[in-house]
Amino acid sequence: MLVFGAIMLLASLDLGHSSSAFNKMWEEWKIKHSKVYDNQTEIVFRRAVWEKNMLLVLRHNQEASAGEHSFTMGLNHLADMTAEEINEKLNGLKLEEPANFRNYTLKGVSSSVIPQSVDWRKSGLVSPIQNQGTCGSCWAFSAVGALEGQMKKRTGVMVPLSPQNLVDCSRTDGNLGCRGGFISKAFSYIIRNRGIDSEHFYPYEHQNGKCRYSVQGKSGYCSDYHILPRGDEKTLQAVVASVGPVSVAVNAMLRSFHLYKGGLYDVPNCNPWIINHAVLVVGYGTQGGQDFWLVKNSWGTTWGEEGFIRIARNKKNLCGIASFAIYPTL
């Protein structure tokens, strides 16, 4: 609340004469996000990046208050990182060439009667939000999220699965751990390995480690996976409604995405064919006449709407939400 109050104070001040307010906000922000820097050089650099992002957030939110934007931005834990750093360290999704995509059929999926809204969180098919840290393991979090939903449907019990298991062990299938990976190859590893451990048995460590999968901790499995038609939001909607949470890829390169706080994310310049980050569609709906996708991220609960984002739906595949969608079958 103190930071919010300072933002309101800054909104009424000449930004050139508000250094004391900036200092107060900077100190509060560091405490809130447990930020500690190694030396004075890093402090100066991080403060400069943070201040630039502060001005961006302030300007955007003033425009949002005037009705120019449908979402707000905020100073989350990423506010001291440049866009280049975030895209390099956090957005580690890798994609197959289109020629390698499997043919998809809507087998077992009813597209005749599709609900107007779906939120799989209400059915317990979505595990708690986690924070991948500065490891490019988004692909692993997305993959386990889709599989968790299918396991919950099969067993009736939600057991969070281990992204670390994939980070450490699926490198033999072509993934690169914290340097990035393929969602499909995460599923290929689980199929070949005949299982994946639970998060409790094989906890996340924010870094690469030695593979230590054990059948004792096995809590999930799959036998196949399906890749949906590229850019087809209608098919994605039908699958999310009938199957459950679906792994997807999005364009997460923009500062507006990095510092997203809440509301309907609708950015016209979010290119649908430049995708670099794996997330999980857990539902969809409509608000104020605009359709949206409900998406789970892996950047912690201080990002977005307690870890989630609502991305505009049926807006010509905004941010590439349907450019690469994939889900496992048991």
Backbone bond lengths (Angstrom), bond angles and torsions (degrees), N, CA, C in turn:
res aa  C-N    CA-C-N  psi(-1)  N-CA   C-N-CA  omega(-1)  CA-C   N-CA-C  phi
1 M - - - 1.460 - - 1.528 111.44 -
2 L 1.348 116.00 -32.44 1.460 118.80 179.55 1.514 110.69 -64.83
3 V 1.347 116.84 -41.74 1.452 120.32 179.50 1.516 110.43 -64.57
4 F 1.337 116.79 -42.02 1.467 120.35 178.37 1.518 109.95 -61.01
5 G 1.341 116.43 -41.21 1.453 120.11 179.19 1.513 111.38 -63.39
6 A 1.327 115.80 -37.95 1.461 119.38 178.85 1.519 111.32 -67.07
7 I 1.342 116.66 -36.53 1.465 120.44 176.92 1.523 110.05 -62.39
8 M 1.328 115.63 -42.10 1.462 119.50 178.66 1.533 110.67 -64.61
9 L 1.334 114.62 -36.76 1.459 118.95 178.19 1.520 110.37 -65.21
10 L 1.333 116.21 -45.42 1.457 120.30 -179.80 1.523 111.63 -61.96
11 A 1.314 116.26 -33.84 1.463 119.98 -178.98 1.518 111.82 -61.58
12 S 1.326 116.47 -24.62 1.464 120.04 -178.25 1.524 112.62 -100.81
13 L 1.354 115.61 2.96 1.460 119.78 -177.06 1.516 111.48 -110.07
14 D 1.305 115.96 159.70 1.460 122.24 167.65 1.524 105.94 -73.07
15 L 1.342 117.50 118.72 1.462 120.48 -173.70 1.515 112.56 -59.16
16 G 1.317 117.62 -24.25 1.458 120.07 -179.79 1.520 112.98 -75.21
17 H 1.328 117.59 -11.19 1.464 120.43 -178.19 1.523 111.60 -123.30
18 S 1.338 116.82 33.03 1.462 119.82 -175.62 1.522 112.33 -125.43
19 S 1.348 116.78 31.56 1.456 120.11 -176.96 1.526 111.58 -60.94
20 S 1.329 118.10 -35.95 1.461 120.03 179.56 1.516 111.21 -65.31
21 A 1.336 116.47 -38.33 1.462 120.17 177.03 1.523 110.50 -66.12
22 F 1.346 116.53 -41.07 1.459 120.97 176.79 1.526 110.60 -60.94
23 N 1.336 116.50 -44.22 1.465 120.15 179.65 1.522 111.34 -60.17
24 K 1.314 116.01 -42.93 1.466 120.67 179.72 1.529 110.96 -62.70
25 M 1.323 115.56 -44.97 1.454 119.57 179.99 1.527 111.38 -65.73
26 W 1.310 116.55 -39.84 1.465 122.08 179.14 1.522 110.44 -59.96
27 E 1.310 117.68 -46.96 1.459 121.36 -179.44 1.530 111.03 -65.60
28 E 1.317 117.10 -42.19 1.461 120.20 178.86 1.520 111.44 -64.67
29 W 1.331 115.30 -41.12 1.462 120.11 -179.74 1.526 111.04 -63.90
30 K 1.327 117.76 -42.13 1.470 120.49 179.14 1.523 111.50 -62.94
31 I 1.315 116.77 -39.03 1.463 120.43 179.24 1.525 110.41 -67.52
32 K 1.325 115.78 -46.19 1.463 120.28 -178.41 1.517 112.51 -58.49
33 H 1.341 116.84 -39.17 1.462 120.74 -175.24 1.524 112.97 -105.05
34 S 1.333 116.45 13.54 1.473 122.35 175.49 1.528 111.93 53.22
35 K 1.315 115.73 47.88 1.456 120.69 -178.43 1.529 111.27 -88.85
36 V 1.322 116.26 125.03 1.467 122.99 176.04 1.525 107.31 -133.12
37 Y 1.321 116.90 130.08 1.460 121.09 -176.80 1.524 110.87 -111.53
38 D 1.332 115.45 153.92 1.460 121.54 -170.95 1.520 113.91 -75.28
39 N 1.318 117.50 -34.49 1.459 119.01 -174.91 1.526 109.94 -155.23
40 Q 1.332 115.09 174.20 1.454 120.65 -176.12 1.528 112.28 -65.31
41 T 1.313 115.77 -35.51 1.464 119.15 178.91 1.526 110.98 -60.48
42 E 1.337 115.96 -43.89 1.463 119.81 179.25 1.524 111.03 -68.05
43 I 1.323 116.85 -38.31 1.457 120.54 178.09 1.523 110.66 -58.49
44 V 1.329 115.78 -46.88 1.459 120.48 -179.03 1.530 110.82 -62.71
45 F 1.334 115.90 -43.61 1.460 120.02 -179.29 1.527 111.15 -64.66
46 R 1.344 116.22 -48.32 1.470 120.08 -177.11 1.525 110.89 -65.41
47 R 1.307 116.48 -36.52 1.465 119.77 177.79 1.533 110.37 -64.03
48 A 1.323 116.52 -40.18 1.463 120.19 -179.68 1.533 110.96 -66.05
49 V 1.335 116.12 -41.80 1.469 119.90 177.75 1.518 110.10 -64.50
50 W 1.329 116.15 -45.77 1.467 121.80 179.96 1.529 111.05 -59.75
51 E 1.324 116.13 -42.67 1.460 119.91 -177.99 1.527 111.08 -66.64
52 K 1.313 116.33 -39.33 1.461 119.96 176.70 1.530 110.62 -61.86
53 N 1.338 115.82 -41.77 1.465 119.96 178.49 1.522 111.56 -69.07
54 M 1.334 116.63 -33.68 1.461 120.31 176.93 1.530 110.64 -60.25
55 L 1.321 116.49 -45.60 1.457 120.38 179.64 1.526 111.08 -64.61
56 L 1.329 116.05 -38.02 1.461 120.58 177.62 1.526 110.92 -63.27
57 V 1.324 116.15 -45.66 1.468 121.45 179.63 1.522 110.82 -62.84
58 L 1.316 115.35 -45.45 1.464 120.14 -178.60 1.525 111.26 -61.35
59 R 1.319 115.16 -46.18 1.471 119.66 -179.09 1.540 110.55 -64.47
60 H 1.322 116.47 -44.70 1.472 120.33 -179.47 1.527 111.12 -61.48
61 N 1.335 116.69 -45.00 1.461 119.88 -176.53 1.529 111.87 -69.49
62 Q 1.330 116.90 -31.47 1.465 119.21 173.52 1.526 110.13 -64.35
63 E 1.323 116.52 -40.93 1.462 121.02 177.67 1.525 110.87 -67.51
64 A 1.347 116.15 -36.70 1.472 119.88 177.66 1.526 110.67 -64.36
65 S 1.325 116.34 -39.22 1.471 120.57 177.58 1.525 111.46 -62.71
66 A 1.325 115.27 -27.62 1.467 120.37 179.27 1.526 111.62 -88.65
67 G 1.344 116.23 4.21 1.450 120.37 176.85 1.510 115.30 87.75
68 E 1.340 117.37 11.81 1.459 120.37 -177.18 1.530 112.75 -84.95
69 H 1.323 117.72 -17.85 1.462 121.73 179.44 1.529 109.69 -134.53
70 S 1.328 115.70 152.82 1.463 120.92 179.88 1.527 112.65 -99.16
71 F 1.340 116.97 8.57 1.466 120.83 179.46 1.525 109.45 -146.99
72 T 1.330 114.88 161.59 1.458 120.56 177.84 1.528 110.10 -112.36
73 M 1.315 114.88 162.51 1.456 121.80 176.87 1.525 108.62 -119.23
74 G 1.340 116.17 161.75 1.456 119.56 -177.88 1.512 112.03 -152.31
75 L 1.344 115.36 165.96 1.462 121.15 -179.89 1.527 109.86 -88.14
76 N 1.318 115.79 81.83 1.455 119.47 178.07 1.530 110.84 -83.90
77 H 1.325 117.35 -167.25 1.462 121.43 -175.79 1.527 113.28 -69.34
78 L 1.328 117.41 -9.55 1.459 120.89 179.75 1.524 112.61 -94.12
79 A 1.314 117.49 2.05 1.467 121.47 -170.35 1.527 114.13 -69.83
80 D 1.320 118.74 -10.96 1.467 120.14 176.75 1.526 111.59 -102.77
81 M 1.339 116.71 12.48 1.459 121.41 178.60 1.530 109.63 -112.51
82 T 1.310 116.45 145.05 1.459 120.31 176.40 1.528 108.96 -76.81
83 A 1.324 115.47 162.11 1.461 119.80 177.86 1.524 110.41 -60.37
84 E 1.333 116.80 -37.81 1.459 121.04 -179.79 1.527 111.22 -63.91
85 E 1.322 116.87 -40.75 1.463 120.37 178.83 1.522 111.73 -63.97
86 I 1.324 115.75 -44.92 1.468 119.85 -179.36 1.517 110.68 -62.89
87 N 1.327 116.50 -45.12 1.461 119.84 -178.76 1.519 111.80 -65.87
88 E 1.324 116.96 -31.59 1.455 120.42 -179.94 1.526 112.34 -79.34
89 K 1.332 117.13 -40.53 1.464 120.80 -172.08 1.522 114.78 -93.28
90 L 1.334 117.71 -32.94 1.458 120.31 -173.61 1.519 113.47 -103.01
91 N 1.333 116.57 -33.41 1.463 119.95 -174.09 1.521 110.48 -93.19
92 G 1.329 115.51 81.30 1.459 120.76 -171.75 1.517 115.45 -101.94
93 L 1.330 117.46 20.81 1.456 118.66 -179.00 1.520 111.26 -70.70
94 K 1.330 116.06 137.25 1.454 122.31 172.24 1.526 108.12 -119.94
95 L 1.323 116.28 147.79 1.462 120.98 -174.24 1.518 111.95 -123.33
96 E 1.336 115.58 142.33 1.451 120.86 172.55 1.524 109.65 -69.18
97 E 1.305 115.22 159.40 1.465 119.84 171.60 1.527 108.15 -69.43
98 P 1.330 118.14 145.38 1.469 120.87 -179.77 1.524 113.54 -52.10
99 A 1.323 117.57 -30.93 1.466 121.08 -179.08 1.524 111.96 -63.59
100 N 1.345 115.71 -22.45 1.458 119.82 -178.57 1.525 112.82 -90.30
101 F 1.341 116.88 -3.81 1.457 119.73 -179.46 1.528 109.39 -67.32
102 R 1.316 115.89 139.02 1.451 120.36 176.60 1.528 110.11 -78.81
103 N 1.314 116.05 149.46 1.458 118.99 174.20 1.522 108.68 -66.31
104 Y 1.317 115.69 136.08 1.463 119.94 -177.46 1.518 110.26 -111.88
105 T 1.313 115.75 133.90 1.460 121.31 172.63 1.516 108.05 -122.87
106 L 1.310 115.69 147.31 1.460 120.72 -176.65 1.523 109.69 -80.35
107 K 1.315 116.68 50.38 1.450 122.39 -177.24 1.533 111.43 -69.23
108 G 1.300 115.82 126.30 1.453 119.84 177.85 1.504 114.36 74.61
109 V 1.322 117.26 5.44 1.454 121.54 -178.93 1.517 109.15 -113.34
110 S 1.315 116.95 120.78 1.453 121.24 -179.80 1.522 109.80 -86.92
111 S 1.321 116.12 118.81 1.454 120.24 178.58 1.529 111.68 -103.99
112 S 1.343 116.17 4.77 1.458 119.74 -177.14 1.525 112.29 -75.68
113 V 1.323 115.50 -42.70 1.458 119.83 179.89 1.532 108.43 -124.06
114 I 1.320 116.50 98.86 1.459 121.91 -178.41 1.527 108.84 -106.45
115 P 1.329 118.24 124.44 1.475 120.64 179.88 1.525 111.39 -58.60
116 Q 1.320 116.27 150.75 1.459 120.62 178.63 1.520 111.89 -70.83
117 S 1.324 116.58 -26.17 1.466 120.22 178.14 1.521 109.98 -146.98
118 V 1.330 115.13 149.15 1.464 122.39 179.16 1.522 108.10 -142.68
119 D 1.321 116.99 138.74 1.463 122.00 173.49 1.522 107.34 -142.60
120 W 1.327 116.47 97.61 1.468 120.61 -175.10 1.522 113.08 -69.95
121 R 1.323 117.68 -9.51 1.470 119.86 174.44 1.521 110.18 -63.30
122 K 1.346 115.70 -34.67 1.461 120.44 -177.53 1.525 112.70 -69.45
123 S 1.328 115.90 -19.39 1.467 120.59 178.98 1.525 112.38 -100.34
124 G 1.323 115.97 4.81 1.461 120.29 177.81 1.516 115.07 76.55
125 L 1.338 117.07 19.88 1.460 120.07 -178.67 1.528 112.82 -91.69
126 V 1.330 117.09 5.39 1.460 121.30 -176.97 1.527 109.73 -124.06
127 S 1.312 117.03 122.48 1.471 121.67 -179.61 1.524 109.95 -79.01
128 P 1.340 117.14 166.90 1.471 120.64 -179.57 1.526 113.14 -59.69
129 I 1.315 115.33 152.01 1.468 122.34 177.48 1.528 110.10 -64.31
130 Q 1.331 115.92 138.55 1.460 121.96 172.89 1.526 109.44 -122.18
131 N 1.322 115.85 169.42 1.458 121.71 179.10 1.522 108.58 -118.82
132 Q 1.332 116.77 116.27 1.455 121.02 -178.24 1.522 112.75 -71.23
133 G 1.347 117.77 -14.78 1.449 120.96 -178.22 1.521 110.47 69.41
134 T 1.329 116.89 -152.70 1.462 120.89 -178.33 1.527 111.04 -94.09
135 C 1.305 115.94 35.94 1.465 123.76 174.56 1.524 106.73 -109.18
136 G 1.325 117.45 131.06 1.455 120.76 -177.66 1.513 113.44 -78.65
137 S 1.332 115.61 56.80 1.463 122.56 -173.02 1.521 113.57 -105.32
138 C 1.333 117.38 21.34 1.459 120.13 -178.76 1.523 111.47 -55.43
139 W 1.323 116.50 -37.45 1.466 122.17 179.82 1.535 111.74 -58.61
140 A 1.341 116.64 -37.07 1.457 121.05 -179.34 1.527 111.14 -72.10
141 F 1.338 116.46 -40.91 1.458 120.36 178.57 1.529 111.10 -65.94
142 S 1.316 116.39 -40.11 1.457 120.24 178.28 1.523 110.92 -63.45
143 A 1.325 116.47 -44.93 1.464 121.11 -178.62 1.525 111.82 -62.72
144 V 1.333 117.00 -47.77 1.468 118.16 -178.86 1.524 110.67 -66.77
145 G 1.333 117.27 -31.54 1.459 119.94 178.89 1.511 112.35 -62.17
146 A 1.341 116.33 -43.64 1.462 120.12 178.39 1.527 111.06 -66.39
147 L 1.319 116.83 -39.72 1.463 120.29 -179.04 1.527 111.55 -71.47
148 E 1.318 117.07 -36.62 1.474 120.49 177.46 1.526 111.21 -56.81
149 G 1.337 116.11 -41.30 1.450 119.87 179.68 1.515 112.00 -63.37
150 Q 1.334 116.71 -42.21 1.471 120.11 179.22 1.520 111.83 -68.09
151 M 1.330 117.11 -38.06 1.467 120.19 177.91 1.525 110.70 -66.25
152 K 1.339 116.89 -38.48 1.466 120.26 178.19 1.529 110.34 -63.75
153 K 1.325 117.06 -41.07 1.461 120.40 177.97 1.530 111.07 -63.58
154 R 1.321 116.61 -37.45 1.464 120.68 -178.03 1.522 112.57 -75.71
155 T 1.331 117.24 -43.86 1.473 120.89 -172.16 1.518 114.54 -101.50
156 G 1.337 116.27 -20.17 1.460 119.15 -176.41 1.516 113.17 83.60
157 V 1.338 117.01 1.81 1.460 121.47 -177.71 1.526 109.28 -124.93
158 M 1.339 116.72 132.05 1.456 120.61 175.72 1.525 109.59 -88.88
159 V 1.317 115.90 114.55 1.463 122.05 176.31 1.523 107.56 -120.53
160 P 1.335 119.14 108.64 1.465 120.72 176.82 1.524 110.93 -57.45
161 L 1.332 116.46 132.34 1.461 122.20 -178.60 1.523 110.97 -97.24
162 S 1.323 116.64 169.49 1.462 122.41 -168.11 1.527 114.64 -97.15
163 P 1.342 117.96 105.65 1.476 119.49 171.10 1.526 111.48 -62.57
164 Q 1.334 117.00 -32.70 1.462 120.27 -178.82 1.518 111.14 -63.76
165 N 1.320 116.64 -35.27 1.460 121.65 175.87 1.535 109.70 -56.15
166 L 1.333 116.00 -43.01 1.463 120.37 179.12 1.526 111.55 -71.77
167 V 1.331 117.13 -42.04 1.467 121.09 179.60 1.528 110.40 -57.73
168 D 1.325 116.23 -44.28 1.460 120.86 -174.40 1.530 113.79 -81.83
169 C 1.317 116.94 -34.41 1.466 119.96 -166.67 1.521 116.16 -108.26
170 S 1.334 118.25 -20.42 1.469 118.16 -175.85 1.522 112.53 -88.57
171 R 1.323 117.33 8.86 1.464 119.45 176.75 1.526 110.84 -65.60
172 T 1.325 116.48 -25.87 1.464 119.81 176.06 1.522 111.22 -68.93
173 D 1.328 117.43 -16.50 1.462 122.08 178.80 1.525 111.92 -99.73
174 G 1.338 116.84 5.72 1.456 119.94 175.13 1.506 115.48 109.05
175 N 1.326 118.12 0.32 1.463 120.49 176.58 1.522 110.16 -85.30
176 L 1.336 115.52 164.00 1.464 119.98 -172.43 1.524 112.71 -122.35
177 G 1.322 117.17 25.34 1.453 120.43 177.39 1.514 112.49 61.16
178 C 1.325 116.20 -127.54 1.462 121.36 -179.42 1.524 112.49 -71.65
179 R 1.313 117.98 -9.22 1.460 121.21 176.91 1.528 111.67 -91.88
180 G 1.310 116.51 6.98 1.451 120.16 173.86 1.515 113.73 118.31
181 G 1.338 114.74 169.70 1.451 118.24 -179.58 1.517 112.82 -173.69
182 F 1.329 114.73 174.22 1.455 123.90 179.99 1.526 109.45 -104.51
183 I 1.312 117.69 133.97 1.465 120.51 175.91 1.524 109.82 -61.88
184 S 1.323 116.22 -42.95 1.466 120.38 -178.00 1.533 111.15 -61.52
185 K 1.330 116.41 -38.35 1.468 119.20 -179.21 1.527 111.08 -75.14
186 A 1.324 116.91 -22.09 1.457 119.40 171.77 1.526 109.23 -65.88
187 F 1.339 116.91 -44.46 1.460 120.41 177.49 1.530 110.92 -67.05
188 S 1.334 116.80 -37.00 1.470 120.23 178.29 1.522 110.94 -60.82
189 Y 1.342 115.78 -40.18 1.467 119.52 177.32 1.528 110.76 -62.62
190 I 1.332 116.61 -46.15 1.472 120.36 -178.31 1.525 110.41 -61.77
191 I 1.334 116.57 -39.86 1.470 120.67 177.90 1.524 110.14 -64.22
192 R 1.337 116.92 -49.71 1.467 120.88 -179.48 1.516 112.19 -63.85
193 N 1.335 115.24 -39.30 1.465 120.87 -177.20 1.526 112.30 -79.41
194 R 1.322 115.79 -13.17 1.467 123.07 -177.67 1.522 112.54 62.29
195 G 1.347 115.07 32.48 1.460 117.49 175.00 1.510 113.59 156.03
196 I 1.323 114.59 168.29 1.455 123.27 175.53 1.520 107.91 -142.42
197 D 1.330 116.64 143.43 1.460 120.95 -178.12 1.527 111.77 -76.64
198 S 1.314 115.30 164.92 1.461 121.41 175.40 1.523 110.32 -78.64
199 E 1.319 116.39 159.12 1.459 121.57 175.34 1.524 110.58 -61.90
200 H 1.319 116.99 -36.89 1.463 121.12 -179.67 1.528 110.87 -64.51
201 F 1.328 117.22 -41.11 1.465 121.14 -177.89 1.525 111.54 -77.05
202 Y 1.364 116.37 -32.90 1.465 121.75 -174.21 1.532 107.38 -132.71
203 P 1.333 117.84 75.16 1.479 121.89 -170.82 1.526 113.89 -68.97
204 Y 1.327 114.11 156.93 1.456 121.56 -178.19 1.523 110.82 -73.30
205 E 1.364 116.54 141.24 1.463 121.74 -174.53 1.523 114.26 -124.63
206 H 1.341 118.72 1.16 1.461 122.71 177.36 1.527 113.66 65.00
207 Q 1.332 118.09 16.54 1.469 120.97 -179.84 1.527 109.30 -160.83
208 N 1.331 115.34 166.47 1.457 119.55 176.36 1.521 110.52 -68.13
209 G 1.321 115.64 148.33 1.457 120.65 178.05 1.520 110.63 -146.99
210 K 1.306 115.76 176.86 1.459 121.61 178.34 1.525 109.41 -78.61
211 C 1.319 116.51 136.94 1.463 120.35 -179.26 1.526 110.40 -62.56
212 R 1.320 115.87 126.52 1.463 120.60 179.23 1.527 111.02 -138.45
213 Y 1.321 115.64 39.31 1.458 119.57 175.85 1.519 109.99 -58.83
214 S 1.315 115.45 141.29 1.461 120.87 175.96 1.513 109.21 -137.68
215 V 1.321 116.15 135.85 1.463 120.30 178.90 1.524 111.08 -62.06
216 Q 1.332 116.85 -20.30 1.472 120.48 177.78 1.521 111.82 -63.59
217 G 1.331 115.90 -29.72 1.455 119.71 -178.57 1.513 113.66 -98.31
218 K 1.325 117.12 3.95 1.466 121.36 -176.52 1.526 111.42 -58.57
219 S 1.347 115.01 125.42 1.464 119.96 -179.54 1.523 112.96 -135.48
220 G 1.331 116.93 -0.28 1.454 120.43 179.24 1.508 111.10 -151.83
221 Y 1.317 115.85 159.52 1.459 121.79 178.81 1.519 107.97 -160.91
222 C 1.328 116.93 164.18 1.458 121.55 171.65 1.517 108.30 -154.39
223 S 1.328 115.94 161.11 1.461 120.62 -177.56 1.515 112.65 -114.80
224 D 1.351 116.83 -15.74 1.456 120.10 -177.79 1.528 108.92 -164.22
225 Y 1.326 115.86 174.60 1.466 120.42 173.52 1.521 108.79 -147.28
226 H 1.326 115.98 159.54 1.459 121.21 -176.63 1.527 109.83 -130.96
227 I 1.321 115.64 131.57 1.458 122.13 176.63 1.528 108.14 -101.65
228 L 1.322 116.80 128.86 1.460 121.87 -176.20 1.525 111.10 -82.58
229 P 1.340 117.60 161.13 1.464 121.21 177.80 1.524 111.18 -57.77
230 R 1.310 116.19 139.64 1.463 121.09 -175.38 1.528 111.65 -65.77
231 G 1.316 116.01 127.94 1.456 121.78 173.29 1.510 115.78 76.21
232 D 1.328 118.02 9.22 1.463 122.33 -175.30 1.521 110.91 -95.24
233 E 1.332 116.90 92.74 1.464 120.61 -177.69 1.528 112.30 -69.30
234 K 1.321 117.72 -30.07 1.465 120.51 -179.79 1.524 110.70 -66.30
235 T 1.330 116.88 -43.52 1.462 119.99 177.30 1.521 110.46 -66.11
236 L 1.328 117.10 -41.05 1.463 120.51 177.63 1.526 109.96 -59.09
237 Q 1.314 117.16 -43.10 1.462 120.73 178.52 1.526 111.15 -60.59
238 A 1.334 116.63 -44.95 1.459 120.88 -179.31 1.527 111.49 -62.64
239 V 1.332 115.83 -40.09 1.466 119.97 -179.04 1.532 111.00 -70.84
240 V 1.325 117.17 -43.65 1.462 119.96 177.73 1.529 110.37 -59.33
241 A 1.332 116.84 -41.27 1.459 121.17 -178.89 1.521 111.88 -66.58
242 S 1.343 117.32 -40.50 1.460 121.05 -173.37 1.521 114.10 -93.46
243 V 1.316 117.26 -33.70 1.462 121.09 -173.10 1.525 112.31 -97.76
244 G 1.340 116.27 -48.25 1.459 120.32 -176.06 1.509 110.88 134.11
245 P 1.326 118.89 -162.74 1.464 121.90 179.50 1.529 112.07 -56.56
246 V 1.334 115.30 140.37 1.465 121.71 -176.34 1.526 109.54 -126.12
247 S 1.326 116.24 135.39 1.466 121.18 175.26 1.522 109.47 -72.53
248 V 1.326 116.11 134.58 1.458 120.62 178.54 1.520 109.85 -138.54
249 A 1.334 114.93 168.09 1.463 122.11 176.09 1.515 108.62 -117.38
250 V 1.329 116.93 143.44 1.460 120.78 179.45 1.526 111.10 -136.95
251 N 1.306 114.17 162.38 1.458 121.98 171.68 1.527 106.95 -82.61
252 A 1.321 116.34 105.60 1.467 121.57 -179.76 1.519 110.66 -114.03
253 M 1.325 117.06 34.92 1.456 121.33 -175.99 1.518 113.84 -87.38
254 L 1.320 117.25 -18.90 1.460 120.41 -172.01 1.528 112.43 -83.12
255 R 1.336 115.82 147.88 1.467 120.31 177.29 1.516 110.64 -61.90
256 S 1.321 116.94 -31.92 1.462 120.04 179.82 1.524 111.28 -63.49
257 F 1.332 117.21 -30.23 1.465 120.70 175.93 1.525 110.17 -76.98
258 H 1.317 116.85 -44.45 1.466 121.13 -179.28 1.528 111.33 -58.12
259 L 1.327 116.97 -38.81 1.465 122.03 -174.86 1.528 112.39 -108.13
260 Y 1.327 116.66 19.65 1.469 121.24 178.53 1.531 110.11 -59.02
261 K 1.324 114.88 134.61 1.459 120.33 -179.97 1.530 112.37 -112.69
262 G 1.334 117.07 -47.04 1.455 118.97 -179.42 1.511 111.95 -177.07
263 G 1.331 115.84 164.18 1.451 121.30 -178.80 1.518 111.66 102.49
264 L 1.319 115.89 -170.05 1.460 122.50 -177.26 1.528 109.44 -90.57
265 Y 1.318 116.74 112.05 1.465 121.26 -177.82 1.526 109.31 -76.70
266 D 1.321 115.62 105.83 1.455 122.49 -177.79 1.520 108.17 -136.42
267 V 1.340 115.66 94.95 1.465 122.13 -175.95 1.528 108.39 -119.46
268 P 1.313 117.96 108.69 1.466 121.41 -174.53 1.524 114.69 -55.31
269 N 1.335 117.80 -30.76 1.466 119.76 -176.04 1.524 112.93 -92.14
270 C 1.339 117.67 17.75 1.473 120.98 178.84 1.529 108.36 -85.32
271 N 1.322 115.99 94.65 1.463 123.44 -174.12 1.532 111.65 -60.24
272 P 1.352 118.15 125.18 1.466 120.50 -177.07 1.526 114.81 -76.99
273 W 1.325 117.87 -8.49 1.463 119.63 -177.10 1.524 112.70 -110.40
274 I 1.311 117.00 1.94 1.468 120.77 173.28 1.526 107.02 -109.43
275 I 1.316 116.08 89.38 1.466 120.19 -173.96 1.526 110.46 -116.06
276 N 1.334 115.42 136.18 1.463 119.06 -172.62 1.527 114.22 -142.33
277 H 1.331 117.45 4.06 1.463 119.24 -173.41 1.528 110.03 -138.77
278 A 1.322 116.40 134.21 1.465 121.90 179.92 1.519 110.49 -96.84
279 V 1.324 116.06 132.25 1.461 123.01 178.06 1.518 108.33 -138.31
280 L 1.332 117.22 -168.96 1.459 121.48 -174.79 1.518 110.10 -135.73
281 V 1.331 116.43 120.46 1.468 119.90 173.89 1.523 108.15 -79.89
282 V 1.326 116.54 119.25 1.468 120.96 -177.93 1.527 111.77 -112.67
283 G 1.325 116.71 5.49 1.453 119.37 178.35 1.514 111.30 166.61
284 Y 1.322 115.21 -173.00 1.458 121.37 178.51 1.523 108.58 -162.09
285 G 1.324 115.91 167.42 1.456 119.95 179.55 1.510 110.22 -174.66
286 T 1.331 115.71 -163.15 1.453 122.39 179.10 1.521 109.02 -139.86
287 Q 1.314 116.44 135.92 1.467 121.01 178.79 1.522 108.87 -137.18
288 G 1.314 116.09 126.85 1.458 120.33 178.49 1.511 113.42 57.41
289 G 1.323 115.84 32.73 1.455 119.96 179.62 1.509 114.85 85.20
290 Q 1.336 118.07 -4.76 1.467 121.45 179.61 1.526 110.92 -109.54
291 D 1.331 116.14 125.37 1.461 121.19 176.78 1.526 110.14 -70.22
292 F 1.339 116.36 149.52 1.463 119.88 178.03 1.520 111.18 -145.50
293 W 1.321 114.33 158.45 1.463 123.43 170.56 1.521 108.38 -100.14
294 L 1.314 117.60 137.44 1.459 122.54 174.19 1.522 107.52 -96.57
295 V 1.319 116.30 117.43 1.464 121.23 -169.11 1.528 111.37 -124.67
296 K 1.325 115.04 133.53 1.465 122.01 176.47 1.528 109.46 -94.96
297 N 1.326 116.17 128.88 1.457 121.52 177.26 1.522 109.68 -106.47
298 S 1.339 116.66 175.81 1.472 120.99 179.49 1.522 110.31 -123.97
299 W 1.347 115.16 41.34 1.461 121.27 -179.51 1.526 111.79 -113.23
300 G 1.317 117.89 23.03 1.456 121.31 176.74 1.525 113.23 85.09
301 T 1.324 116.12 170.69 1.466 121.48 -176.49 1.521 113.63 -82.59
302 T 1.331 117.96 -11.64 1.466 119.36 177.90 1.521 110.96 -82.36
303 W 1.322 116.80 -8.59 1.458 121.54 176.02 1.523 109.57 -94.26
304 G 1.331 116.76 136.26 1.458 120.91 173.50 1.505 114.12 63.22
305 E 1.323 115.54 -148.62 1.464 122.18 179.93 1.521 108.68 -88.96
306 E 1.341 114.45 76.28 1.468 122.93 -176.61 1.523 111.35 55.82
307 G 1.335 115.07 40.44 1.458 120.89 176.42 1.513 114.53 101.10
308 F 1.318 118.31 -6.42 1.464 122.74 -178.13 1.527 110.28 -113.63
309 I 1.329 115.32 162.21 1.456 121.87 175.97 1.520 108.70 -139.60
310 R 1.316 116.31 144.29 1.460 121.78 173.19 1.526 107.74 -105.04
311 I 1.334 115.72 114.83 1.463 122.35 -177.68 1.525 109.02 -105.60
312 A 1.333 116.59 134.16 1.464 121.21 -178.59 1.528 111.01 -53.41
313 R 1.331 115.33 132.42 1.469 123.18 -177.94 1.532 109.67 -107.66
314 N 1.314 115.27 151.40 1.469 121.47 -178.36 1.531 111.33 58.29
315 K 1.329 115.20 39.01 1.462 122.59 175.15 1.531 108.92 -119.06
316 K 1.326 115.24 52.89 1.469 122.04 178.85 1.522 111.42 58.73
317 N 1.355 115.45 44.71 1.464 120.63 175.73 1.526 111.39 61.47
318 L 1.320 116.65 48.22 1.458 122.36 -176.30 1.527 111.88 -53.42
319 C 1.313 116.03 132.10 1.478 123.47 178.97 1.530 112.71 61.10
320 G 1.339 116.76 13.23 1.456 119.29 177.21 1.508 114.41 74.83
321 I 1.332 117.63 23.76 1.461 122.00 -174.96 1.534 112.54 -53.87
322 A 1.348 116.71 -30.49 1.466 119.97 -179.64 1.529 112.40 -113.23
323 S 1.321 116.99 13.66 1.468 120.02 -178.50 1.524 112.09 -71.45
324 F 1.333 116.50 -30.40 1.463 120.26 175.30 1.530 108.06 -148.87
325 A 1.331 116.01 100.73 1.461 121.63 -179.92 1.518 108.57 -120.62
326 I 1.323 116.23 137.88 1.458 120.70 -172.96 1.529 109.92 -150.80
327 Y 1.335 116.00 144.26 1.468 119.25 177.00 1.526 109.89 -145.30
328 P 1.333 118.30 151.98 1.454 122.26 -179.06 1.522 110.83 -92.67
329 T 1.318 115.65 157.45 1.457 121.42 170.97 1.522 108.06 -122.78
330 L 1.317 115.01 145.18 1.459 119.97 -176.93 1.523 111.75 -81.91
